[in-house]
């Protein structure tokens, strides 16, 4: 199986091609960025596909990070994934950014819980907690940063995600210390590809997982009256 993975959910624009037959990433590229994904993504995908030696028609799946994350970034990546999948007549699947953050640490040691936390601004995080063996302990949700800190204080865990340092900074001397902290700005695109190869198509739609309303809202009170 050949899987094209795409990530524009957070602070990177990334793509990779996975060959599951050999278990290898044929090509990948990741550019750190917080904006400009729309302009960078398609040229980046073209470079990755050329480097992989795989034609779009040879793809078996397209995987894309579905959120939570940047509203604009999510729309860019998901639109590209859906378009490529439609043209290639292949399925597109969505991968949660929280589970993509957690996956490599669960694979490394599945006996340690993983707390995945993404900065949602205003002292809030997008939070999900994974029990040993990768089982879902809490579903993805928007939560106060203080709640993530309390969760981390109660268990020896691996804290991952863009808010990992903020969560760890809230711990006191008497709290349980984390086993590991991984505060990278975006998930590893190779793991997005690997997860995209195994998730059930009917349970992993390529549609946005926002978890919160956008900050920009229509100003209804300021609307001019219609004539």
ROZA-577995 format. One record per residue (C-alpha): x, y negated, z; residue in one letter; residue number from 1. Coordinates in nm, 2 decimals, always signed. Each point is the difference from the previous one (the first is absolute). Layout:
<mitors>
X/Y/Z/A/NUM
...
</mitors>
This chain:
<mitors>
+0.00/+0.00/+0.00/X/1
+0.12/-0.35/-0.08/X/2
-0.12/-0.28/+0.23/X/3
+0.03/-0.37/-0.06/X/4
-0.01/-0.18/+0.34/X/5
-0.06/-0.38/+0.03/X/6
+0.02/-0.22/+0.31/X/7
-0.08/-0.37/+0.01/X/8
-0.19/+0.00/+0.34/X/9
+0.26/-0.18/+0.21/X/10
+0.34/-0.17/-0.04/X/11
+0.13/+0.21/-0.30/X/12
-0.09/+0.07/-0.36/X/13
+0.09/+0.37/-0.06/X/14
-0.05/+0.29/-0.23/X/15
+0.14/+0.36/-0.02/X/16
-0.05/+0.31/-0.21/X/17
+0.00/+0.33/+0.18/X/18
+0.05/+0.35/-0.16/X/19
-0.16/+0.24/+0.25/X/20
+0.13/+0.30/-0.19/X/21
+0.36/-0.09/+0.11/X/22
-0.11/-0.21/+0.30/X/23
+0.21/-0.29/-0.13/X/24
-0.06/-0.37/-0.06/X/25
+0.09/-0.05/-0.37/X/26
+0.01/-0.38/+0.03/X/27
-0.09/-0.27/+0.24/X/28
+0.03/-0.38/+0.05/X/29
-0.10/-0.22/+0.29/X/30
+0.02/-0.38/+0.00/X/31
-0.05/-0.19/+0.33/X/32
-0.27/-0.27/-0.04/X/33
-0.29/-0.14/+0.18/X/34
-0.16/-0.16/-0.30/X/35
+0.03/+0.03/-0.38/X/36
-0.10/+0.37/-0.02/X/37
-0.23/-0.07/-0.30/X/38
+0.29/-0.13/-0.21/X/39
+0.26/+0.26/+0.11/X/40
-0.20/+0.32/+0.01/X/41
-0.06/+0.10/-0.36/X/42
+0.36/-0.07/-0.12/X/43
+0.12/+0.20/+0.31/X/44
-0.22/+0.30/-0.09/X/45
+0.12/-0.01/-0.36/X/46
+0.37/+0.01/+0.12/X/47
-0.08/+0.29/+0.24/X/48
-0.19/+0.20/-0.26/X/49
+0.29/-0.05/-0.25/X/50
+0.26/+0.11/+0.25/X/51
-0.20/+0.31/+0.09/X/52
-0.02/+0.12/-0.36/X/53
-0.37/+0.07/+0.05/X/54
-0.27/-0.14/-0.22/X/55
-0.32/-0.14/+0.14/X/56
-0.19/+0.28/-0.17/X/57
+0.21/+0.26/+0.19/X/58
-0.11/-0.13/+0.34/X/59
-0.23/+0.22/+0.21/X/60
-0.09/-0.26/+0.26/X/61
+0.03/-0.36/+0.09/X/62
+0.03/-0.08/+0.37/X/63
-0.03/-0.35/+0.15/X/64
+0.02/-0.15/+0.35/X/65
-0.36/-0.09/+0.08/X/66
+0.05/-0.20/+0.32/X/67
-0.03/-0.15/+0.24/X/68
+0.22/-0.28/-0.13/X/69
+0.00/-0.32/-0.20/X/70
-0.33/-0.06/-0.17/X/71
+0.16/-0.12/-0.32/X/72
+0.27/+0.26/+0.00/X/73
-0.25/+0.28/+0.05/X/74
-0.21/-0.12/-0.29/X/75
+0.31/-0.02/-0.23/X/76
+0.12/+0.35/+0.08/X/77
-0.34/+0.17/-0.01/X/78
-0.10/-0.17/-0.33/X/79
+0.33/+0.12/-0.16/X/80
-0.04/+0.35/+0.13/X/81
-0.36/+0.03/-0.12/X/82
+0.09/-0.15/-0.34/X/83
+0.29/+0.24/-0.05/X/84
-0.21/+0.30/+0.12/X/85
-0.28/-0.09/-0.23/X/86
+0.22/-0.03/-0.30/X/87
+0.18/+0.33/+0.08/X/88
-0.33/+0.17/+0.08/X/89
+0.14/+0.10/+0.34/X/90
-0.12/-0.05/+0.36/X/91
+0.10/-0.29/+0.22/X/92
+0.03/+0.06/+0.37/X/93
+0.04/-0.24/+0.29/X/94
+0.25/+0.03/+0.28/X/95
-0.04/-0.19/+0.33/X/96
+0.30/-0.22/+0.08/X/97
-0.02/+0.11/+0.36/X/98
+0.03/+0.37/-0.09/X/99
+0.27/-0.08/-0.25/X/100
+0.20/-0.17/+0.28/X/101
-0.05/+0.30/+0.23/X/102
+0.06/+0.29/-0.25/X/103
+0.38/+0.01/+0.00/X/104
+0.02/-0.01/+0.38/X/105
-0.26/+0.28/+0.03/X/106
+0.19/+0.20/-0.25/X/107
+0.32/-0.05/+0.20/X/108
-0.14/+0.09/+0.34/X/109
-0.37/+0.09/+0.03/X/110
+0.01/+0.04/+0.37/X/111
+0.01/-0.38/+0.07/X/112
-0.30/-0.22/-0.04/X/113
+0.02/-0.29/-0.25/X/114
-0.14/-0.34/+0.05/X/115
-0.04/-0.18/-0.33/X/116
-0.05/-0.38/+0.03/X/117
-0.01/-0.26/-0.28/X/118
+0.01/-0.37/+0.07/X/119
-0.35/-0.14/-0.05/X/120
+0.09/-0.35/+0.13/X/121
-0.17/-0.19/+0.28/X/122
+0.13/+0.24/+0.27/X/123
-0.18/+0.30/-0.17/X/124
+0.13/+0.31/-0.18/X/125
-0.14/+0.27/-0.23/X/126
+0.04/+0.30/+0.23/X/127
-0.01/+0.38/-0.03/X/128
+0.13/+0.26/+0.24/X/129
+0.10/+0.34/-0.11/X/130
+0.02/+0.29/+0.25/X/131
+0.27/+0.27/-0.03/X/132
-0.01/+0.20/-0.33/X/133
-0.14/-0.31/-0.17/X/134
-0.36/+0.04/+0.13/X/135
-0.20/-0.33/+0.01/X/136
-0.03/-0.11/+0.36/X/137
-0.16/-0.34/-0.09/X/138
-0.14/-0.10/-0.33/X/139
+0.14/-0.31/-0.18/X/140
-0.14/-0.32/+0.15/X/141
+0.07/-0.37/+0.06/X/142
+0.11/-0.03/+0.37/X/143
+0.16/-0.26/+0.23/X/144
+0.38/+0.03/+0.02/X/145
-0.05/+0.05/+0.37/X/146
-0.19/+0.32/-0.06/X/147
+0.28/+0.14/-0.21/X/148
+0.25/-0.09/+0.28/X/149
-0.22/+0.18/+0.26/X/150
-0.02/+0.31/-0.22/X/151
+0.38/+0.00/-0.05/X/152
+0.05/-0.05/+0.37/X/153
-0.19/+0.32/+0.08/X/154
+0.19/+0.25/-0.22/X/155
+0.35/+0.07/-0.13/X/156
-0.06/-0.07/-0.37/X/157
+0.15/-0.11/-0.32/X/158
-0.12/-0.36/-0.08/X/159
+0.00/-0.08/-0.37/X/160
-0.12/-0.28/-0.23/X/161
+0.05/-0.36/-0.05/X/162
-0.12/-0.08/+0.35/X/163
+0.22/+0.27/+0.17/X/164
+0.24/-0.25/+0.15/X/165
-0.29/-0.22/+0.13/X/166
-0.16/+0.31/+0.17/X/167
+0.34/+0.11/+0.15/X/168
+0.07/-0.36/+0.12/X/169
-0.32/+0.01/+0.21/X/170
+0.12/+0.30/+0.21/X/171
+0.13/-0.05/+0.35/X/172
+0.28/+0.17/+0.19/X/173
-0.25/+0.23/+0.17/X/174
-0.17/+0.11/-0.33/X/175
+0.10/+0.32/-0.19/X/176
+0.27/-0.08/-0.25/X/177
-0.07/+0.08/-0.37/X/178
+0.18/+0.30/-0.16/X/179
+0.07/-0.21/-0.31/X/180
-0.09/-0.34/-0.15/X/181
-0.03/-0.03/-0.38/X/182
-0.10/-0.36/-0.10/X/183
+0.06/+0.01/-0.37/X/184
-0.21/-0.26/-0.19/X/185
-0.17/+0.26/-0.23/X/186
-0.04/+0.38/-0.01/X/187
+0.25/+0.22/-0.19/X/188
-0.13/+0.03/-0.35/X/189
+0.13/+0.36/-0.02/X/190
-0.23/+0.10/+0.28/X/191
-0.30/-0.17/-0.17/X/192
+0.08/+0.22/-0.30/X/193
+0.03/+0.31/+0.21/X/194
-0.33/-0.07/+0.18/X/195
-0.16/-0.08/-0.33/X/196
+0.08/+0.35/-0.13/X/197
-0.18/+0.18/+0.28/X/198
-0.30/-0.21/+0.11/X/199
-0.34/+0.13/-0.12/X/200
-0.13/-0.21/-0.29/X/201
-0.36/-0.01/+0.13/X/202
+0.11/-0.12/+0.35/X/203
+0.26/-0.26/-0.10/X/204
-0.16/-0.26/-0.23/X/205
+0.22/-0.27/-0.15/X/206
-0.20/-0.29/+0.16/X/207
+0.10/-0.26/+0.25/X/208
+0.00/+0.06/+0.37/X/209
-0.01/-0.35/+0.13/X/210
-0.11/+0.04/+0.37/X/211
-0.06/-0.37/+0.03/X/212
-0.17/-0.28/-0.18/X/213
+0.22/-0.24/-0.21/X/214
+0.13/-0.31/+0.17/X/215
-0.13/-0.22/-0.28/X/216
-0.38/-0.02/+0.03/X/217
-0.25/-0.21/-0.20/X/218
-0.08/-0.33/+0.17/X/219
-0.37/+0.02/-0.02/X/220
-0.05/-0.30/+0.22/X/221
+0.20/-0.21/-0.24/X/222
-0.19/+0.11/-0.31/X/223
-0.16/-0.28/-0.21/X/224
-0.38/+0.02/-0.03/X/225
-0.12/+0.13/-0.33/X/226
-0.21/-0.24/-0.21/X/227
</mitors>
